[in-house]
Amino acid sequence: MTLYQHLATGCTTVCRCWAVARTDGVMLGFTDHDLDLWFEGVLFRAGSGLSARALAQSTGLAVDNSEAVGALSDASVSETDLRAGRFDNADVRLWLVNWANTAERVLQFRGSVGEVAQSGGQFRAELRGLTESLNRPQRRVFQRDCTAVLGDRRCGVVLSGVQWSVATRLVRMLDGASIVTPELPYLAGWFQHGRAVFLDGPAQGVSVPIKADRGLPLARRIDLWREPGIAPQPNDAVRLEAGCDRQAATCRAKFCNFLNFRGFPDIPGDDWVTAVPARADLKDGGSRNGP
């Protein structure tokens, strides 16, 4: 019997199950049934305090959306993981399942976790459908700056090289968004526009863009664009990756990678595009109508 045949009987035993695959490889399963279920190689845990709002689906290219609402608990979804961004862009699958026979099920939704909000011991996660990706630019964009991301396939720079990244230890936090490391053999500003990745400690796996990179006496100050969400502790390991401002001059001088530059540095600006031919022979800034 299929799930649709089961639903047609009028006496149903159905529940919802959803699997969340985080970008760090952690797989979590939840169900609103009162017993744990197992299928698709995932254990769907009951009693997690998680529930789903109504699923809005439509034909065409409109984005399907829903919400997942639940209580924060260390066993399922913790405040620490949410603050660290470990659920950002996680893959989500939602099934309607006959809990008496889990082979009778249908996949109702697939997408990713969008905006996550938390307050009062609860969290609310937006679930975005697959057509959300159609809102992003798909082909080349004509602009002066490079459109590649430093270290990706189009860029070609291998960030694992010692000239582009370094693993060091955190000396202290100056405030929520600034860290101090030991002195480094790199020019000041080398890591500006780069990324800081915490390798161990409570903030392990969290990455934050770097706003500024300044030298201090026998130390280095790294200002981050935002707080890590989880405060790293002194002596935690952190990897600093070189930054790129996506300018042609930086690509040529800093990375020697101008052959892979993905921008158009000589494209005419707006003033040139909107300029009109001038009829006057005398171009001294005076009136075009003459004396």
MARRO-408038 format. One line per 10 residues: number of its first residue (from 1); their letters; for each residue x, y, z of N, C-alpha, C. Coordinates in nm, 3 decimals. Each point is the difference from the previous one (the first is absolute). Example, Ala and Ser with C-alpha at 12.3 -4.5 7.8 and 13.67 -1.06 7.14 Angstrom:
1 = as = 1.319,-0.569,0.780,-0.089,0.119,0.000,0.090,0.120,0.000  -0.035,0.105,-0.072,0.082,0.119,0.006,-0.077,0.109,0.073;
//
This chain:
1 = mtlyqhlatg = 0.085,-0.120,0.000,-0.085,0.120,0.000,0.088,0.125,0.000  -0.037,0.100,-0.079,0.071,0.126,-0.001,-0.060,0.094,0.104  0.069,0.110,0.026,-0.052,0.096,0.097,-0.134,0.057,-0.046  -0.014,0.023,-0.130,-0.126,0.056,-0.051,-0.115,-0.098,0.021  0.024,-0.130,-0.016,-0.103,-0.100,0.027,-0.034,-0.002,0.149  0.103,0.015,0.082,-0.023,0.005,0.144,-0.085,0.121,0.037  0.026,0.115,-0.059,-0.078,0.120,0.029,-0.144,-0.015,-0.047  -0.020,-0.076,-0.107,-0.135,-0.018,-0.053,-0.087,-0.087,0.089  0.060,-0.073,0.093,-0.080,-0.086,0.089,-0.082,0.082,0.099  0.040,0.122,0.026,-0.072,0.085,0.094,0.042,-0.019,0.144;
11 = cttvcrcwav = 0.077,-0.101,0.029,0.051,-0.024,0.135,0.152,-0.005,-0.010  0.064,0.110,0.031,0.142,0.014,-0.032,0.087,0.000,0.126  0.125,-0.039,-0.021,0.103,0.004,0.105,0.122,0.070,-0.059  -0.009,0.130,-0.015,0.107,0.073,-0.067,0.062,0.102,0.096  0.123,0.037,-0.031,0.073,0.102,0.074,0.097,0.066,-0.097  0.068,0.102,0.046,0.101,0.068,-0.081,0.139,-0.033,0.054  0.092,-0.018,-0.092,0.140,-0.022,0.036,0.086,0.090,-0.086  0.101,0.060,0.059,0.091,0.079,-0.081,0.144,-0.027,0.041  0.085,-0.005,-0.103,0.143,-0.023,0.018,0.074,0.129,-0.032  0.095,0.035,0.085,0.079,0.121,-0.015,0.147,-0.041,-0.014;
21 = artdgvmlgf = 0.059,0.030,-0.116,0.141,-0.030,-0.024,0.078,0.131,0.005  0.075,0.020,0.108,0.076,0.123,0.015,0.121,0.001,-0.092  0.053,0.117,-0.027,0.114,0.013,-0.090,0.127,-0.058,0.060  0.004,-0.023,0.132,0.117,-0.061,0.061,-0.009,-0.153,0.004  -0.102,-0.056,-0.067,-0.013,-0.145,-0.010,-0.089,-0.065,0.103  -0.049,0.073,0.097,-0.087,-0.056,0.103,-0.140,-0.019,-0.056  -0.058,-0.121,0.019,-0.134,-0.031,-0.045,-0.092,-0.014,0.121  -0.113,0.070,-0.001,-0.096,-0.005,0.108,-0.137,-0.036,-0.055  -0.075,-0.079,0.074,-0.134,-0.038,-0.040,-0.100,0.032,0.110  -0.119,0.050,-0.040,-0.103,0.038,0.096,-0.135,-0.052,-0.050;
31 = tdhdldlwfe = -0.089,-0.027,0.092,-0.136,-0.038,-0.035,-0.097,0.055,0.104  -0.124,0.029,-0.042,-0.102,0.043,0.095,-0.081,-0.119,0.052  0.044,-0.123,-0.035,-0.062,-0.120,0.057,0.051,-0.019,0.142  -0.066,-0.087,0.078,0.040,-0.020,0.139,0.100,-0.113,0.018  0.044,-0.064,-0.111,0.102,-0.103,0.003,0.106,0.030,-0.105  0.123,-0.043,0.025,0.106,0.017,-0.098,-0.028,-0.085,-0.123  0.037,0.052,-0.117,-0.016,-0.073,-0.126,0.134,-0.008,-0.071  0.013,-0.101,-0.088,0.127,-0.020,-0.071,-0.029,-0.031,-0.146  0.053,0.078,-0.091,0.001,-0.030,-0.144,0.098,0.095,-0.067  0.032,-0.029,-0.125,0.097,0.078,-0.077,0.135,0.012,0.072;
41 = gvlfragsgl = 0.030,-0.099,0.087,0.125,0.003,0.074,0.008,0.108,0.106  -0.114,0.054,0.042,-0.005,0.109,0.097,-0.092,-0.041,0.115  0.040,0.027,0.123,-0.085,-0.018,0.116,-0.076,0.129,0.025  -0.132,-0.007,-0.008,-0.085,0.115,0.022,-0.050,-0.005,0.145  0.051,0.092,0.080,-0.025,-0.004,0.143,-0.130,0.068,0.036  -0.074,-0.064,0.088,-0.122,0.059,0.054,0.035,0.079,0.126  -0.092,0.082,0.044,0.022,0.075,0.123,0.105,0.106,-0.010  0.030,0.045,-0.122,0.102,0.103,-0.019,-0.055,0.141,0.018  -0.132,0.009,0.015,-0.060,0.132,0.016,-0.010,0.077,-0.129  0.017,-0.068,-0.113,0.000,0.066,-0.129,-0.133,-0.024,-0.070;
51 = saralaqstg = -0.052,0.102,-0.064,-0.124,-0.011,-0.076,0.011,0.084,-0.125  -0.079,-0.033,-0.101,0.005,0.071,-0.127,-0.128,0.080,-0.021  0.015,0.119,-0.055,-0.116,0.079,-0.037,-0.053,-0.048,-0.136  -0.108,0.059,-0.044,-0.061,-0.040,-0.128,0.100,0.023,-0.114  0.002,-0.094,-0.092,0.089,0.007,-0.114,-0.073,0.067,-0.117  0.056,0.110,-0.047,-0.059,0.072,-0.113,0.069,-0.044,-0.128  -0.074,-0.066,-0.090,0.053,-0.047,-0.126,-0.085,0.053,-0.114  0.064,0.026,-0.112,-0.072,0.055,-0.114,0.064,-0.051,-0.128  -0.074,0.013,-0.108,0.054,-0.038,-0.130,0.087,0.114,-0.053  0.071,-0.028,-0.108,0.086,0.103,-0.057,0.132,0.009,0.075;
61 = lavdnseavg = 0.061,0.119,-0.005,0.132,0.019,0.058,-0.004,0.073,0.134  -0.118,0.018,0.058,-0.007,0.064,0.131,0.070,-0.088,0.103  0.061,0.064,0.101,0.077,-0.072,0.099,-0.093,-0.062,0.104  0.009,-0.135,0.016,-0.073,-0.066,0.107,0.064,0.037,0.133  -0.080,0.011,0.103,0.057,0.038,0.129,-0.081,-0.059,0.113  0.064,-0.009,0.115,-0.063,-0.048,0.121,0.081,0.054,0.116  -0.032,-0.047,0.120,0.074,0.037,0.119,0.011,-0.122,0.090  0.112,-0.008,0.070,0.017,-0.099,0.105,0.014,0.075,0.131  -0.078,-0.041,0.099,-0.001,0.067,0.129,0.027,-0.104,0.107  0.084,0.034,0.098,0.028,-0.096,0.105,0.067,0.062,0.119;
71 = alsdasvset = 0.017,-0.081,0.103,0.067,0.042,0.123,0.148,-0.033,-0.010  0.082,0.084,0.059,0.144,-0.022,-0.001,0.034,-0.106,0.105  0.077,-0.100,-0.043,0.046,-0.103,0.093,0.133,-0.053,-0.048  0.085,-0.040,0.094,0.132,-0.050,-0.035,-0.007,-0.127,-0.083  -0.110,-0.079,0.014,-0.010,-0.128,-0.069,-0.034,0.016,-0.147  -0.057,0.110,-0.041,-0.042,0.014,-0.139,0.058,0.126,-0.062  -0.060,0.114,0.029,0.047,0.126,-0.056,0.038,0.090,0.117  0.126,0.034,0.011,0.045,0.080,0.114,0.018,0.145,-0.043  -0.010,0.087,0.097,0.023,0.142,-0.024,0.141,0.025,-0.049  0.095,-0.078,0.050,0.140,0.014,-0.041,0.015,-0.026,-0.149;
81 = dlragrfdna = -0.063,-0.107,-0.050,0.010,-0.032,-0.142,-0.066,0.107,-0.086  -0.113,0.052,0.045,-0.070,0.104,-0.077,0.084,0.127,-0.005  0.056,0.041,0.112,0.082,0.122,0.004,0.126,-0.015,-0.083  0.052,-0.122,-0.009,0.120,-0.024,-0.079,-0.029,-0.010,-0.149  -0.128,-0.001,-0.039,-0.035,-0.007,-0.141,0.012,-0.139,-0.059  -0.001,-0.103,0.085,0.019,-0.136,-0.050,-0.123,-0.053,-0.073  -0.113,0.069,0.013,-0.120,-0.041,-0.073,-0.025,0.087,-0.123  0.083,0.099,-0.024,-0.018,0.086,-0.116,0.015,-0.081,-0.128  -0.097,0.013,-0.090,0.001,-0.066,-0.132,0.002,-0.152,0.010  -0.042,-0.055,0.113,-0.008,-0.146,0.013,-0.108,-0.055,-0.093;
91 = dvrlwlvnwa = 0.025,-0.118,-0.057,-0.096,-0.065,-0.089,-0.112,-0.062,0.083  -0.125,0.021,-0.043,-0.117,-0.048,0.074,-0.089,-0.083,-0.092  -0.044,-0.116,0.050,-0.099,-0.082,-0.071,-0.115,-0.029,0.097  -0.121,0.012,-0.051,-0.119,-0.019,0.084,-0.091,-0.105,-0.064  -0.035,-0.103,0.077,-0.085,-0.109,-0.048,-0.133,-0.001,0.078  -0.104,-0.045,-0.068,-0.123,-0.045,0.066,0.009,-0.152,0.003  -0.006,-0.059,0.119,0.034,-0.141,0.020,-0.114,-0.072,0.074  -0.027,-0.123,-0.043,-0.086,-0.089,0.077,0.087,-0.064,0.108  -0.018,0.043,0.126,0.090,-0.049,0.104,-0.018,-0.148,0.028  -0.111,-0.059,-0.041,-0.019,-0.144,0.018,0.077,-0.080,-0.105;
101 = ntaervlqfr = 0.034,0.064,-0.111,0.078,-0.065,-0.106,0.076,0.111,-0.073  0.123,0.024,0.041,0.076,0.115,-0.053,0.033,-0.012,-0.148  -0.020,-0.119,-0.059,0.019,-0.012,-0.145,-0.106,0.079,-0.076  -0.111,0.029,0.067,-0.105,0.081,-0.061,0.025,0.147,0.038  0.065,0.072,-0.087,0.036,0.138,0.027,0.015,0.076,-0.131  -0.008,0.132,0.010,0.018,0.084,-0.117,0.081,0.123,0.041  0.096,0.037,-0.082,0.082,0.118,0.025,-0.081,0.123,-0.040  -0.032,0.085,0.097,-0.082,0.118,-0.026,0.080,0.126,-0.025  0.121,0.005,0.052,0.077,0.125,-0.008,0.148,-0.032,0.002  0.074,0.076,-0.080,0.146,-0.004,0.009,0.052,0.141,-0.022;
111 = gsvgevaqsg = 0.091,0.041,0.083,0.053,0.135,-0.011,0.113,0.020,0.098  0.007,0.120,0.056,0.110,0.034,0.091,-0.052,0.089,0.111  0.080,0.010,0.105,-0.034,0.086,0.112,0.039,0.143,-0.035  -0.094,0.091,0.015,0.027,0.141,-0.027,0.026,0.075,0.129  -0.076,0.104,0.023,0.020,0.083,0.119,-0.042,-0.075,0.125  0.083,0.009,0.103,-0.028,-0.065,0.128,-0.009,0.107,0.108  -0.107,-0.003,0.077,-0.018,0.095,0.111,-0.020,-0.080,0.128  0.044,0.055,0.113,-0.014,-0.069,0.127,-0.032,0.100,0.110  -0.086,-0.041,0.091,-0.035,0.083,0.114,-0.079,-0.084,0.098  0.016,0.030,0.127,-0.078,-0.068,0.103,0.014,-0.151,0.001;
121 = gqfraelrgl = 0.120,-0.051,-0.031,0.020,-0.145,0.002,-0.058,-0.073,-0.118  -0.046,0.072,-0.103,-0.053,-0.061,-0.121,0.072,0.054,-0.122  -0.009,-0.075,-0.109,0.056,0.048,-0.126,-0.106,-0.014,-0.109  0.016,0.080,-0.103,-0.089,-0.003,-0.116,0.089,0.004,-0.124  -0.007,-0.104,-0.081,0.085,-0.011,-0.119,-0.084,0.006,-0.126  0.038,0.086,-0.091,-0.067,0.010,-0.130,0.052,-0.110,-0.091  -0.091,-0.071,-0.066,0.037,-0.105,-0.094,-0.029,0.050,-0.142  0.102,0.003,-0.084,-0.012,0.052,-0.136,0.008,-0.114,-0.101  -0.087,0.005,-0.099,-0.004,-0.105,-0.101,0.117,0.008,-0.098  0.009,-0.101,-0.088,0.111,-0.008,-0.094,0.002,0.116,-0.099;
131 = teslnrpqrr = -0.117,0.057,-0.032,-0.003,0.109,-0.098,0.058,0.129,0.056  0.035,0.003,0.129,0.066,0.117,0.057,0.130,0.030,-0.072  0.069,-0.105,-0.047,0.129,0.020,-0.069,-0.017,0.074,-0.131  -0.122,0.003,-0.056,-0.022,0.072,-0.126,0.002,0.152,0.021  -0.002,0.045,0.126,0.009,0.143,0.027,0.141,0.053,-0.008  0.098,-0.088,-0.018,0.140,0.042,-0.005,0.043,0.017,-0.146  0.097,0.091,-0.024,0.055,0.013,-0.136,0.062,-0.132,-0.045  -0.032,-0.043,-0.121,0.044,-0.130,-0.048,0.117,0.008,-0.098  0.012,0.108,-0.072,0.107,0.010,-0.099,0.093,0.115,0.037  0.087,0.037,-0.092,0.101,0.102,0.030,-0.064,0.136,0.018;
141 = vfqrdctavl = 0.058,0.076,0.092,-0.042,0.137,0.024,0.111,0.091,-0.049  -0.035,0.099,-0.081,0.099,0.091,-0.056,0.022,0.115,0.098  0.115,-0.003,0.070,0.035,0.102,0.096,0.152,0.009,0.011  0.047,0.109,0.058,0.145,0.019,0.012,0.063,-0.101,0.094  -0.066,-0.028,0.113,0.057,-0.090,0.099,-0.010,-0.145,-0.045  0.086,-0.083,0.056,-0.001,-0.144,-0.029,-0.124,-0.063,0.060  -0.064,-0.090,-0.072,-0.119,-0.068,0.048,0.030,-0.136,0.061  0.126,-0.043,-0.003,0.036,-0.128,0.062,0.019,0.019,0.149  -0.006,-0.110,0.073,0.029,-0.001,0.142,0.142,-0.054,0.019  0.079,0.071,0.078,0.139,-0.041,0.019,0.009,-0.146,0.043;
151 = gdrrcgvvls = 0.073,-0.079,-0.078,0.019,-0.140,0.032,-0.095,-0.095,-0.070  -0.102,0.051,-0.071,-0.093,-0.091,-0.067,0.057,-0.046,-0.133  -0.077,-0.081,-0.072,0.049,-0.060,-0.125,0.032,0.105,-0.104  -0.080,0.104,-0.009,0.025,0.102,-0.102,0.120,0.086,0.035  0.024,0.019,0.129,0.115,0.080,0.043,0.130,-0.078,-0.018  0.005,-0.121,0.053,0.117,-0.085,-0.018,0.106,0.014,0.107  -0.008,0.099,0.088,0.098,0.014,0.108,-0.023,-0.109,0.104  0.105,-0.069,0.039,-0.009,-0.108,0.099,0.029,0.060,0.136  -0.104,0.019,0.080,0.015,0.070,0.128,0.075,-0.081,0.104  0.022,-0.129,-0.024,0.073,-0.080,0.097,0.149,0.030,0.002;
161 = gvqwsvatrl = 0.050,0.073,-0.099,0.141,0.035,-0.004,0.037,0.091,0.115  0.125,-0.012,0.046,0.043,0.077,0.118,0.001,0.150,-0.027  0.009,0.042,-0.126,-0.002,0.143,-0.028,-0.140,0.059,0.007  -0.102,-0.086,-0.001,-0.138,0.050,-0.001,-0.076,-0.029,0.129  0.048,-0.088,0.085,-0.071,-0.030,0.125,0.100,-0.042,0.106  -0.038,0.020,0.124,0.087,-0.037,0.112,-0.089,-0.043,0.117  0.042,-0.103,0.070,-0.067,-0.045,0.122,0.078,0.053,0.119  -0.070,0.065,0.090,0.063,0.059,0.117,-0.091,-0.019,0.121  0.039,0.060,0.111,-0.077,-0.012,0.123,-0.055,0.135,0.042  -0.117,-0.003,0.057,-0.064,0.121,0.048,0.061,0.040,0.134;
171 = vrmldgasiv = 0.049,0.125,0.008,0.055,0.049,0.126,-0.112,0.050,0.090  -0.087,0.084,-0.055,-0.113,0.051,0.078,-0.100,0.066,-0.093  -0.118,0.026,0.053,-0.102,0.076,-0.070,0.002,0.142,0.053  0.011,0.099,-0.091,-0.006,0.139,0.043,-0.144,0.041,0.027  -0.090,-0.043,-0.086,-0.143,0.018,0.020,-0.068,-0.112,-0.076  -0.129,0.009,-0.017,-0.071,-0.111,-0.063,0.039,-0.029,-0.143  0.057,0.097,-0.069,0.029,-0.017,-0.143,0.145,0.030,-0.034  0.092,-0.006,0.096,0.142,0.022,-0.026,0.081,-0.104,0.077  0.097,-0.060,-0.069,0.085,-0.100,0.064,0.145,0.043,-0.012  0.083,-0.047,0.093,0.143,0.028,-0.001,0.074,-0.133,-0.009;
181 = tpelpylagw = 0.096,-0.007,-0.093,0.082,-0.119,-0.018,0.146,0.038,0.019  0.090,-0.097,0.010,0.142,0.034,0.004,0.043,0.071,-0.129  0.117,0.060,0.003,0.053,0.068,-0.118,0.014,-0.098,-0.116  -0.034,0.045,-0.120,0.001,-0.086,-0.118,0.093,0.059,-0.107  0.067,-0.087,-0.076,0.093,0.049,-0.103,-0.071,0.039,-0.129  -0.102,0.084,0.010,-0.075,0.048,-0.116,-0.016,0.150,0.012  -0.008,0.067,-0.114,-0.022,0.144,0.000,-0.133,0.034,0.065  -0.006,0.114,0.067,-0.127,0.046,0.056,-0.102,0.017,-0.112  -0.121,-0.045,0.023,-0.104,0.005,-0.102,-0.004,-0.122,-0.090  0.092,-0.094,0.019,0.005,-0.118,-0.088,-0.129,-0.082,0.007;
191 = fqhgravfld = -0.061,-0.005,0.119,-0.119,-0.083,0.019,-0.130,0.080,-0.008  0.009,0.130,-0.025,-0.121,0.081,-0.015,-0.082,-0.050,-0.119  -0.132,-0.008,0.017,-0.094,-0.058,-0.097,0.011,-0.151,-0.007  0.078,-0.060,0.089,0.012,-0.145,0.002,-0.098,-0.064,0.095  0.043,-0.109,0.063,-0.090,-0.076,0.085,0.076,-0.059,0.117  -0.064,-0.001,0.117,0.054,-0.065,0.119,-0.084,-0.123,0.028  0.065,-0.116,0.010,-0.069,-0.127,0.027,0.053,-0.056,0.131  -0.088,-0.020,0.096,0.041,-0.053,0.130,0.006,-0.152,-0.009  0.114,-0.056,0.042,0.028,-0.142,-0.024,-0.032,-0.089,0.119  -0.005,0.054,0.120,-0.037,-0.080,0.116,-0.064,0.091,0.104;
201 = gpaqgvsvpi = -0.030,-0.055,0.116,-0.066,0.078,0.103,-0.150,0.009,-0.023  -0.069,0.081,0.077,-0.146,0.009,-0.011,-0.048,0.054,-0.135  0.083,0.078,-0.069,-0.039,0.057,-0.128,0.053,-0.082,-0.118  0.035,-0.124,0.022,0.056,-0.084,-0.106,-0.093,-0.005,-0.122  0.057,0.022,-0.119,-0.075,-0.004,-0.124,-0.062,0.131,-0.040  0.001,0.100,0.087,-0.061,0.129,-0.032,0.100,0.081,-0.083  -0.049,0.061,-0.107,0.083,0.087,-0.084,-0.063,0.137,-0.009  0.083,0.104,0.007,-0.047,0.137,0.001,0.087,0.083,-0.095  -0.060,0.084,-0.086,0.079,0.087,-0.087,0.082,0.100,0.082  0.117,0.034,-0.053,0.091,0.092,0.068,-0.019,0.141,-0.055;
211 = kadrglplar = -0.021,0.093,0.091,-0.021,0.141,-0.037,0.130,0.076,-0.013  0.092,-0.020,0.094,0.127,0.072,0.001,0.107,-0.087,0.063  0.124,0.026,-0.040,0.116,-0.076,0.047,0.109,0.102,0.034  0.031,0.014,0.130,0.095,0.101,0.043,0.108,-0.059,0.088  0.119,0.053,-0.012,0.111,-0.045,0.082,0.003,0.072,0.134  0.035,-0.074,0.106,0.021,0.054,0.134,0.141,-0.035,0.044  0.051,0.063,0.101,0.133,-0.039,0.051,0.001,-0.147,0.041  0.075,-0.080,-0.074,0.015,-0.144,0.027,-0.131,-0.077,-0.007  -0.096,0.054,-0.075,-0.130,-0.067,-0.011,-0.068,0.044,-0.129  -0.115,-0.060,-0.027,-0.080,0.033,-0.118,-0.145,0.015,0.042;
221 = ridlwrepgi = -0.065,0.106,-0.045,-0.141,0.022,0.030,-0.082,-0.027,-0.125  -0.100,-0.085,0.014,-0.090,-0.035,-0.110,-0.141,0.045,0.038  -0.054,0.096,-0.073,-0.137,0.047,0.022,-0.093,-0.077,-0.093  -0.104,-0.056,0.056,-0.097,-0.079,-0.075,-0.123,0.084,-0.033  -0.070,-0.039,-0.106,-0.120,0.073,-0.040,-0.115,-0.023,0.096  0.001,-0.109,0.074,-0.106,-0.028,0.096,0.055,-0.089,0.109  -0.071,-0.009,0.109,0.040,-0.090,0.107,-0.016,-0.145,-0.044  0.087,-0.090,0.044,-0.008,-0.140,-0.044,-0.128,-0.071,0.042  -0.077,0.056,0.093,-0.119,-0.068,0.049,0.031,-0.080,0.125  0.112,-0.072,-0.003,0.052,-0.070,0.118,0.136,0.061,0.029;
231 = apqpndavrl = 0.020,0.048,0.120,0.125,0.068,0.033,0.116,-0.100,0.006  0.101,0.014,-0.087,0.119,-0.086,0.012,0.078,0.033,0.126  0.079,-0.095,0.044,0.075,0.015,0.123,0.149,0.014,-0.029  0.075,0.062,0.092,0.146,0.011,-0.019,0.062,-0.136,-0.026  0.095,-0.001,-0.089,0.076,-0.119,-0.043,-0.078,-0.089,-0.097  -0.121,0.041,-0.041,-0.069,-0.074,-0.105,0.073,0.019,-0.133  0.001,-0.104,-0.082,0.064,0.008,-0.131,-0.091,0.072,-0.100  0.060,0.084,-0.084,-0.074,0.072,-0.101,0.084,0.006,-0.127  -0.065,-0.019,-0.114,0.068,0.010,-0.128,-0.040,0.131,-0.067  0.099,0.079,-0.039,-0.024,0.127,-0.069,0.031,-0.019,-0.147;
241 = eagcdrqaat = -0.094,0.040,-0.085,0.017,-0.012,-0.145,0.015,0.137,-0.062  0.090,0.010,-0.095,0.027,0.128,-0.065,-0.127,0.056,-0.064  -0.006,0.132,-0.008,-0.117,0.065,-0.054,0.024,0.060,-0.137  -0.108,0.017,-0.073,0.006,0.060,-0.133,-0.115,0.100,-0.012  0.033,0.123,-0.046,-0.103,0.102,-0.019,-0.061,-0.005,-0.138  0.037,-0.102,-0.081,-0.056,-0.027,-0.132,0.036,0.107,-0.103  0.106,0.074,0.025,0.047,0.098,-0.096,0.106,-0.062,-0.090  0.009,0.049,-0.124,0.096,-0.055,-0.096,0.144,0.018,0.049  0.030,0.115,0.059,0.136,0.026,0.047,0.038,-0.098,0.110  -0.093,-0.032,0.090,0.028,-0.095,0.107,0.022,-0.140,-0.056;
251 = crakfcnfln = -0.081,-0.039,-0.095,0.013,-0.133,-0.063,0.136,-0.014,-0.066  0.047,0.107,-0.062,0.128,-0.005,-0.072,0.118,0.005,0.096  -0.002,0.093,0.096,0.117,0.022,0.084,0.008,-0.096,0.118  -0.112,-0.027,0.065,0.002,-0.081,0.121,-0.003,-0.149,-0.029  -0.083,-0.041,-0.096,-0.020,-0.143,-0.025,0.064,-0.048,-0.130  0.051,0.092,-0.083,0.058,-0.039,-0.130,-0.096,-0.091,-0.076  -0.127,0.040,-0.003,-0.105,-0.086,-0.052,-0.088,0.073,-0.102  0.055,0.101,-0.067,-0.082,0.084,-0.086,-0.060,-0.078,-0.118  0.062,-0.110,-0.039,-0.056,-0.080,-0.110,-0.137,-0.057,0.039  -0.026,-0.016,0.129,-0.128,-0.053,0.046,-0.093,0.110,0.052;
261 = frgfpdipgd = 0.035,0.125,-0.021,-0.085,0.110,0.046,-0.134,-0.006,-0.071  -0.109,0.003,0.076,-0.135,-0.020,-0.054,-0.082,0.129,-0.005  0.067,0.114,-0.010,-0.070,0.126,-0.013,0.037,0.068,-0.131  -0.047,0.122,-0.017,0.026,0.079,-0.121,0.052,0.137,0.043  0.131,0.008,0.032,0.054,0.124,0.058,-0.006,0.119,-0.094  -0.011,-0.022,-0.131,0.000,0.111,-0.096,-0.140,0.031,-0.053  -0.102,-0.054,0.064,-0.135,0.027,-0.047,-0.032,0.148,0.021  -0.064,0.067,-0.096,-0.032,0.143,0.017,-0.093,0.023,0.118  0.019,0.112,0.067,-0.085,0.035,0.112,-0.132,0.060,-0.043  -0.085,0.034,0.098,-0.132,0.055,-0.030,0.009,0.134,-0.072;
271 = dwvtavpara = 0.098,0.084,0.035,0.013,0.131,-0.063,0.026,-0.014,-0.150  0.082,-0.097,-0.037,0.031,-0.020,-0.141,-0.122,-0.052,-0.075  -0.074,-0.091,0.063,-0.116,-0.061,-0.066,-0.108,0.105,-0.027  -0.019,0.094,0.092,-0.107,0.099,-0.014,0.044,0.127,-0.071  0.125,0.007,-0.043,0.048,0.121,-0.068,-0.066,0.014,-0.137  -0.023,0.123,-0.044,-0.059,0.028,-0.132,0.098,0.082,-0.082  -0.007,-0.008,-0.132,0.091,0.080,-0.084,-0.022,0.149,0.023  0.108,0.075,0.000,-0.007,0.145,0.016,0.014,0.066,-0.136  -0.090,0.097,-0.032,0.006,0.067,-0.130,0.097,0.119,-0.001  0.025,0.057,0.115,0.084,0.121,0.003,0.144,-0.036,-0.029;
281 = dlkdggsrng = 0.065,0.087,-0.082,0.142,-0.020,-0.027,0.087,0.049,0.117  -0.050,0.102,0.070,0.074,0.057,0.112,-0.045,-0.069,0.128  0.094,-0.066,0.065,-0.030,-0.075,0.122,0.076,0.063,0.117  -0.045,0.119,0.041,0.063,0.071,0.110,-0.086,0.006,0.125  -0.111,-0.075,0.000,-0.087,-0.001,0.116,-0.106,0.108,-0.003  -0.001,0.085,-0.104,-0.099,0.106,-0.010,-0.133,-0.048,-0.050  -0.091,0.093,-0.022,-0.134,-0.033,-0.049,0.007,-0.059,-0.140  -0.084,-0.100,-0.027,-0.001,-0.061,-0.132,-0.067,0.091,-0.102  -0.081,0.098,0.045,-0.071,0.087,-0.091,0.085,0.118,-0.048  0.122,0.009,0.049,0.089,0.109,-0.044,-0.030,0.128,0.075;
291 = p = 0.074,0.107,-0.031,-0.020,0.128,0.067,-0.134,0.061,-0.037;
//
